[in-house]
Amino acid sequence: METLAIWTTVIVLVGVSSFLLGMLVHNIVTERRRSRIRKIWRNFGLGLTFAILFLISWVAQAITEWQAFVDEQATHGEPARLSEFWVAFGQSTLENWQSEFLQLFSFVVLAAVLIHRGSAESKDGTDRIEQAVNEIREIVKELEPTTASRS
């Protein structure tokens, strides 16, 4: 049973991480082929920054959890086994991810359904911009005959 828990943990953690990082790399490669961009950091800095921060924080979490695990095992007079650590580390990581994915999923669904007037994400902001552009076009059209007659 312990082996199943270890492999399940490893497969889920490695699978999800690989999928997310793979999507980032795939997107960068696709964009570079399509538009021949040369400045990767400038065009993909946000995604790369979050990927780097994710990996750094995940490694830091593993280090601190390993120390806590070793201390707890020593308190009980048992040796710290790496296989038991991976299950505990995987459980805590998946609990964090689960709450974050639930939070993000809730935000996406609610943002798609509900409107917050005046926010950048709200459709009314786009409508106001389009209305302002149309008003500017009308003013420019009115001014065109006057500027053409002066020339």
Secondary structure, DSSP 8 states (H G I E B T S, - for coil): -HHHHHHHHHHHHHHHHHHHHHHHHHHHHHHHHHH----HHHHHHHHHHHHHHHHHHHHHHHHHHHHHHHHHHHHTT----HHHHHHHHHHHHHHHHHHHHHHHHHHHHHHHH---TT-TTSHHHHHHHHHHHHHHHHHHHHHHHHHHHH-
